[in-house]
Amino acid sequence: MSKYVKEMVMQDIESRLDGTRDVLIVDSSRMDAISDNGFRQAMQEKNVHLLTVKNSLARKVLGEAGVALGEVLKGPSTLVWGGEDIVALSKEITKWAKKIEPLQVKGASVEGQPLDTKGVEKLSKSPGRAELISQIAGLILSPGSQLAGALLGPGGKLAGCVKAVEEKAEA
């Protein structure tokens, strides 16, 4: 491949990634065409992008973007990015890797930090962005609801006692 063609390919990879720092690396080379096509269509529906790359060019482009991948880019590699967030992406890719055995997760880069296969597995089991937001909202609202319950509890008892005394006085 000539230097000019390499530059064009690197520019294409860079423009497709468009500043993305969260990338998964998979090996889809052993998948048959039907499985690969179904996998790619399912990912496209979820706004997940896949790009099979030449490792040396991908390493150079990702390195310039501040994405560290360590030793992940060896052998056939497909870059995977997009979706809701990196956790949702890792859950989806891990699910597909279990469903289609020839698909292998090689690693990832999350916020510029490299992860190996086990790291991606752990990431896929962690809560996603929406789940974390709901947990934080619950934690923020929890003290307020406890305070309201504490304030209303004695007031309710006092009101009950006053009502009982009033009923006795009427009788």
C-alpha positions in Angstrom: 0.0 0.0 0.0 1.5 3.3 -1.0 2.0 6.2 1.4 -0.7 8.2 -0.2 -3.2 5.4 0.1 -2.3 4.9 3.7 -2.8 8.6 4.4 -6.2 8.4 2.8 -7.2 5.3 4.8 -6.0 6.9 8.0 -8.0 10.1 7.3 -11.1 7.9 6.6 -10.7 6.1 9.9 -10.2 9.4 11.7 -13.3 11.0 10.2 -15.4 7.9 10.9 -14.4 7.8 14.6 -15.0 11.6 14.9 -13.3 12.1 18.3 -14.6 8.9 19.9 -12.4 7.7 22.8 -14.5 4.7 23.7 -13.8 1.8 21.3 -14.2 -2.0 21.5 -12.0 -4.3 19.4 -13.5 -7.6 18.2 -12.3 -10.3 15.9 -15.0 -11.2 13.4 -12.8 -12.9 10.8 -14.0 -16.4 11.6 -17.7 -15.6 11.3 -19.5 -16.9 8.2 -21.0 -14.3 5.9 -24.6 -14.8 7.0 -23.8 -14.4 10.7 -21.5 -11.4 10.0 -24.2 -9.7 7.9 -26.9 -10.3 10.6 -24.5 -9.1 13.3 -23.7 -5.9 11.3 -27.3 -5.2 10.5 -28.3 -5.6 14.2 -25.5 -3.3 15.3 -26.5 -0.7 12.6 -30.1 -0.6 14.0 -28.7 0.2 17.4 -26.5 3.0 16.0 -23.3 1.0 16.6 -20.6 1.3 14.0 -18.1 -1.4 12.9 -15.0 -0.9 10.9 -12.5 -3.6 10.0 -9.1 -2.0 9.9 -5.4 -2.6 9.3 -3.8 -2.8 12.7 -0.9 -0.5 12.1 -3.0 2.2 10.6 -5.6 2.0 13.4 -2.9 2.0 16.0 -1.5 5.2 14.5 -4.8 7.0 14.2 -6.1 6.0 17.6 -2.7 6.8 19.2 -2.9 10.3 17.8 -6.4 10.6 19.2 -5.2 9.7 22.7 -6.8 6.2 22.7 -4.5 3.6 24.2 -5.1 0.0 23.2 -1.9 -1.8 24.4 -1.5 -5.2 22.8 -5.2 -5.5 21.7 -4.5 -4.7 18.0 -3.0 -8.0 17.0 -4.5 -10.2 14.3 -7.8 -9.4 12.5 -9.4 -6.4 14.2 -12.7 -4.7 13.9 -13.3 -1.4 15.7 -16.7 -1.0 17.3 -18.1 2.3 18.7 -21.3 4.2 19.1 -24.5 3.3 20.9 -25.9 4.8 24.1 -22.6 4.5 26.1 -19.6 2.3 26.4 -21.3 0.1 29.0 -24.4 -0.5 26.8 -22.0 -1.2 23.9 -20.0 -3.7 25.8 -23.2 -5.5 27.0 -24.4 -5.7 23.5 -21.2 -7.0 22.0 -20.7 -9.5 24.9 -24.2 -10.8 24.3 -23.5 -11.2 20.6 -20.1 -12.9 21.3 -21.9 -15.5 23.4 -24.6 -15.9 20.8 -22.1 -16.2 17.8 -19.1 -18.3 19.0 -16.6 -17.2 16.3 -17.0 -13.6 17.3 -14.3 -12.8 19.9 -14.0 -9.7 22.0 -10.3 -8.7 22.1 -10.4 -5.6 24.3 -11.4 -2.0 24.5 -10.4 1.5 25.2 -12.5 3.4 27.8 -11.7 7.1 28.2 -8.3 6.4 26.7 -7.5 3.5 29.1 -7.0 0.0 27.6 -9.0 -2.9 28.8 -8.4 -6.6 28.0 -11.1 -9.2 27.3 -11.8 -9.7 31.1 -12.1 -6.0 31.6 -14.7 -5.8 28.9 -16.6 -8.6 30.6 -16.6 -6.7 33.9 -17.6 -3.5 32.1 -20.6 -5.3 30.5 -21.8 -6.3 34.0 -21.6 -2.8 35.5 -24.6 -0.4 35.5 -25.1 1.8 32.4 -25.5 5.5 32.3 -29.3 5.5 32.7 -29.1 3.0 35.6 -26.5 5.2 37.4 -28.6 8.3 37.0 -31.6 6.6 38.5 -29.5 5.3 41.4 -28.1 8.8 42.0 -31.6 10.4 41.9 -32.8 7.8 44.4 -29.9 8.5 46.7 -30.5 12.3 46.5 -34.3 11.9 47.2 -33.9 9.4 50.0 -32.9 11.7 52.8 -35.8 14.1 51.9 -38.4 11.3 52.0 -37.0 10.0 55.3 -37.2 13.5 56.8 -40.7 14.0 55.6 -41.7 10.7 57.1 -40.0 11.6 60.4 -41.8 15.0 60.5 -45.2 13.6 59.6 -45.0 10.6 61.9 -45.2 12.4 65.3 -47.7 14.9 63.8 -50.0 12.1 62.8 -49.8 10.6 66.3 -50.6 13.9 67.9 -53.5 14.5 65.6 -54.8 11.0 66.4 -54.6 11.7 70.2 -56.3 15.1 69.9 -59.1 13.5 67.9 -59.5 10.7 70.5 -59.7 13.2 73.3 -62.3 15.3 71.3 -64.4 12.2 70.7 -64.3 11.3 74.5 -65.3 14.9 75.4 -68.3 14.8 73.0 -69.5 11.4 74.4 
